[in-house]
Every structure is written in structure tokens, then in C-alpha cells.
Amino acid sequence: MKTAPRRILMALLLLLTAIAGSTALTARPARAASLVQITNFGTNPTNLGMFLYVPDSVKPNPAILLAVHFCTGSGPVFFSGTEFARLADQFGFIVIYPSATRSGACFDVSTAGALTHNGNSDPVGLVSMVRWVEQNRGGDPNRVYVTGASSGAMMTNVLLGDYPDVFKAGAAFMGVPHSCFATTDGSMWNTACANGTIIRTPQQWGDLARSMNPGYTGTYPRMQVWHGTRDTTLAYPNLGEEIKQWTNLHGLAQTPNFTDHPQPTWTRTRHGTTGTQATVEGVSIAGVGHQLPLAGQLAYAISFLGLDRAA
């Protein structure tokens, strides 16, 4: 995105404030491990930056989490402003924090090069980071996960559609469906999608994602999606459209198998299976805008992904 509307920048400032509050509420224990920049990690057509956190308590053959930041953010900002590193300390997985380097620091979820398997944009560099960790830090290729907020949540949807053979599951905070943000005018901003006015059938959404990797015949990753009901940056209807897409990719009905309220303002639905690691899970947060993840929510995401469990 070359130029963000002022309301988007204001929403991102709110998001930064919320993330800072999340960190303040959960103090990290002292540790020797630190964030390290990795260069020359493989094919990287858009010059992304790569930052790596390997906890002192890293497990043998560890799981890998790719944690993708929001517009105006960076890998180091997402590292210091979220609970992922503390959770990695607790459960022994590795976290990759990529950095977008274009103006505005948004990830490309719009161009034809991004919306295809082995294209020529950001997803290629992000997958190169994962493969570098597998080859150089002993990461388990069968336990690779992705999560993100805002632009990072949109990229989570894109990566799971482009590379369902690489990622096992994802957790997207305030995202949109795969291909919803597609543009052809060079702006990399799709107002209709951002406003939640692109409404498709589950089959249409599923077909769009499948068309990104037409040779793929395997199972698609599990998906967890989060959204605040008062989000005016990436509007709330996108939550329902994401659920349509991922239930269709798994051949599931639109009616959830399970509904509960983990917190008074949350509504959680599960499709396919009803346990913590459901096939598709949606979490709606009443009265909240473009401010996720809030304090404590990442623990739910880590549990959904399975990163709090042994291999």
C-alpha cells in the first residue's frame, strides 16, 4: 500500500497501543536468548528482513512459528510488543519475525505475484525463512505454523492458500480471506474488501484459494480467525467470509459444531471438530475495533495451533 488513509494509520496507532498494553500486562522472565537478524536466507524477491528468536529452552526438532506484523510495524516491533517470545520460552518453539521493507511496511497480499504458489513477491521470501530454519536450526517441517495481525493476518490467509503443503495451521487476527485484497492498479489497497462489502459463497471463496496452487491435492491447514465487531479498518464482515472460505476448503458445513463464550464479550465457533484444535475456529470480540490481539489472546492461538503440546 503506497499511501494509507488517515483512519487506517489512526487504527494502527490504536493497535500499537493495545499491543504495548498486552506486553505490560504479561512481564517476561529474564533470559539470555535474544532476537537475531538473519541474512542470505534464500530466495527473497522483495528484500524482506528476517529476525529469529530461539529460546534457551528450545526443544529438540522444534516447531516453527512465523509471526507476521501489521502495517507500519516490523519484526523487532512485533517481537517486543507481543507475547510470542514469552510463550516460546515456555513451550520451546522457534519464532520467525519477518519485516516488510516497502513504504508503509505492509505485506503484499494484493498482486498476482503474491496470490500464487511460487510467485515473485513476499510469500516466496517468507517460505524461504521457514526453510532456512528447518535446514539450519533443526526445525520440524511437520510443525510449521503462521500467525499475524492486520496485514500479517491477511498474509496468514495468503500463505495457507499459496503453501498448504508448508503450513499446518494458522491464526489470523483481523484479516480477510485469501484473494479478497487482490488489486490490479498498483495501489495494493482494496477498499471494497477493507469495508467488508465483498461477499461471496463458500464455494467461490474456496475456489479462489484452490486456484492459487492448482496442482495441490492434499489437506488444507486448520485455521483460526479473530475479529472485533467494531473494526472499521478491515471491517467485521470479513470474519464471516474467512470462515466461509476455510470451511469450504475443508468440505465442512457453515453451521458450527460447537459455540461457546470463553470470555463474556467473546463468541467462539468451531467447525469440523469441537476440541481445542478444531478444524476451523472463529472468535468474535464484541465492542472492539482494530486492536487485536489483546492481552491473553495469544495463549488461545498457541493452544489452537498446538504449540503448547509435545510433538
N, C-alpha and C positions, 0 to 999 in steps of 0.2 A: 504494500500500500504506500503510494508516494506521499499523499497528504491525508492525514486523518482529520475528520470533522472534530470540532471542538468538544462536542459531547462525548465523543469516544475517548479523547485524551482525559477529560474530566473523570470518566468512568474508570479509566486505568489508574488515575491517581487514587481513587477510592479503593481500587483493588490492591494497590501497593500499601495503602494504609491498613487494609484488612489483613494482608499477609504479615505486615510488621506486627500487628496485634497478635496474630496467631503465634508468631515466634516468641513474643514476650510472655504469652501465657504458658509456654512449654519450654522451660530452660533446658539447655543441652548440658549433659555431663562433660567434664574435662576430658580431652582426648588428644592423642598425638597425631592422628590422621588428619590430613588437610586436603583441600581442593587443589588439583594439579592440572595444568593445561597440557594437552596432548597435541602435537603437530604431526603432519605427514602420516595421517591415519588411514589414508586410502583415497579412493575417488571422491572428489568433493567439488562438484562443478560450480557451486555458488559461494565458495570460500567461507563456509560455516566455521565457527570456533568450537572446539571440543574441550570440556573440562570434566575431570574424573574424580569421583570420591570412592576410595576403597577403605572401608572401616578397619580399624585394628582387629576387630572381631570377625573379619570376613571368613565365611565358611569355605571349605574345600568345594571346588566346582560350583561357584556361587551363581545365584540368579542375577539377572541384569535388569535394571530399571532405567529406561530413557525418560527423563523428566524435562518437558519442553515448556519454555517460558511464554509469557504473554507479550504483546506488542509493547515496545519501549523498554522491555526487560533485557536480561542477559543470563547466561549460565550462572555466573557468580551471584547475581541478584536472586535468582531462584534458589540457589544453594543456601544463601544466608537468610532468605525470607520465608522458607517453608520448613516443614518438619521431616522431610525425606531423609536427611542425613542422620538425624536422631534415630529414626526408625531403622535405617541401615545399620547403625551401631547396635541396635537391639537385636536385629534378626540376621545380620551378616551378609546382606546382599550388596552388590555394587551399583552405584548410581552414576549415570552419564548425564551431564548438564550441557546441552548444546547452546550455542549463541548464534542468533541471526545477525548478520553484519550489514544488511542493506539499510537504507534510510527508514527510520521508523521501527526497525528491529522486529518486524513481523515476519512470520514464516510464510513461504509461498504455498498456499492451498488453492490457488486460482488458475494457474497457467496449465496448458496442455502438458508441459514438461513435468509438472508436479503430479498431475492427475493421471499417471500411468505407471505401470511397473517398469523399472529400469529406464526412467525418463532422463531428463537433463537438469533437474532442479534439486531443491532441498531434500526430498526424501532419499535420494541417492546418497548424499553425504551423511545423513542420519543413520542409514543402514550400514554405511562404511564404519561408523563409530562402533556400532554393535559388533560387527565382525572383528574389528580390531581388539575389542575387549575379550571376545571369545578366543582369539588367537594368542593374545599377549598377557592376559590376566586369568586365563583358565575359566572364563565364564561359560555357563551351561547353555548351549544353543537351544535346549528344550525348555528353558525357563527364562524367556526374554519378554519383557512387558514394557508398555509405554503409557505415560500419563501426561497431562498438561492442562493449562488454564487459558481460556480465551483463544488467542491464536494457537497456543500449544494444544488446546482441546480440539480445535479444528484439524491440526496436524495429526493428532491421535486418530481421528476418524480416517484421515487420508492414508496414514501408514498401515492401518489394519486392513484397508481395502486394497492398497497397492501391494502390500507384502504380507498376505495372510500366512505365508509359509515361514516367516521370520518371527512374528509376534504371536504369543499365546493368548494374551488378553490385554485390554486397555481400560483406562478410567479417564473420562473426559469431563472437565469442569467448565461449563458454559461454552459448549461447542455447537457445531452444526453438522448435518450429515455430509458424508463423502460426496463431493461434486456440487454441493449446494452453492459454494462460493466461486464457482467457475466464472471466468471473465475472458473476453477477447479484445478488450480495448486498452490493455496495458495498465489499467488502474489498480488491479489486484484487490479491488473492493466491490462487493456485490451488495448493493443497497437492499434489493428485494429479499435476499437471503438474510441479511442482518436484521431486517424488520420482521422476519418471520412470515413473509407472505408467499413464499414458495412452498406450496402444498402438493404433495404427490402421493400416489398409492404406495403401499408397501412394496408391491412388485416393481413399480417404476424405480423406487429408491434402490431396491436390491439389484436390479438390472444395471443401474448406473455403476454401482460398486463392482459388480462382476465384470463389467466391460473394461475395467482398468487392468485386469490380469486374466484375459480370456482363456489362457491355457491352464489355469488353476482349477483343479477338480477336488481339492481336499476340503477339510472342515475350516470354517472361518473362526477367528478368535472370539472369545467371550468379550462382552462389552458392558461397562458400567457408565452411565451418563448422569450428570448432575446439572441442575439449573435453578436459579431463583425466579420466582414468579414475577418480580418487578424489574427484570433485566430489560433495559431499553437500548443496550448496545448490541447484543446478539439476542434477539427477542425470545421470550419464553416458548412460543410455539415450536421452536427448533428442537426442544426436548422431545416432543411427541414425534416429530419427523425422524429424529435419530432412532427412537425406539422402533418405528415402522421399518427402517432400513435394516437394523440388526436382527430383529425378529424374522424378517423375510430371508435374510442371508442364512439363518439357521432353520428355516422352514417351520417357524413357530406361529401360533395364533396371536392375534392382537390382544386378546383378553388375558390378563396376567393370571398366573397360577397362585400368586401369593401377594398380599398387600398388608403393610403394617406401618407404624409410625415410631421409628426409633427415637425421635425427639418430638416434642409437641407440635413444632411447625414443619416437620418433615412428613412426606408421604413417599414410601418406598414400594415399588412394584417389582416383582420378579417373574420372568418368563422362562419356560423350559424346565427348570428345576427350582426348588424352593429354598435351598440352603444358602449359606454364606457365599459360595462360589456358583451362583446362578449362571445360566447361560447369558441372559440379558437382564440387566437391572437398571431401573430408573429411579432417581431420587429428586423429588421436587421440594424446594425450600420456600415456604410461604413468606412473603413480605420482604424478600432480599433481592437486591439488584445485582449488578455486575461486580461481585465482591468475593467470589469463591476462589479457592477453598477457605473456609473459616476454621478456626481452631478446633482440633479434634477430628475433622472430617477425613484427613489423610489416613488415619488409622483404619477407618472403614474401607477406604480404597485399597490399602495394603492387604487387608484381610480378604477382600473380594479377589484381588489378583492372586492371592495365595502366597505372598511373600513372608507371611508370619508363620509359615509351616516349613518343615523339612522337605527336601526333595523327595 
